[in-house]
Amino acid sequence: MALTNSPAESLERAQMLANLFQNTPEGIMQSPTSMIGTPDEMIAEIRRREREWGVSQVVFSFQGETVLRRLGETVLSAFKNG
C-alpha cells in the first residue's frame, strides 16, 4: 500500500513498480495485490473492487502509526457506514 499526496505521485510510484514487474502503471494501480493512490483514488479503487469483484474485505500493510492514522482518517472513514 502506498498512500500518496497527489495523482502525480501515485503515477510515479505505479510506474516504478510497472518497470519492475513488466506491467503498465494502470495495471499496477488496478492489481488486486497492491493499492497505490491518494485517499480519493483509494476510495474509488476500493469501490471499484467491491462493484466489479465483489470484494467485501481489504487488508492493508503499512509502516508506522502516522500512515495508519492517515489511512483511517482519509480512506477508511469513507466506509464507516458499510
Secondary structure, DSSP 4 states (H G I P E B T S, - for coil): -EE-SSHHHHHHHHHHHHHHHT--HHHHHT-TT--EE-HHHHHHHHHHHHHHH---------SSHHHHHHHHHHTGGGGTT-
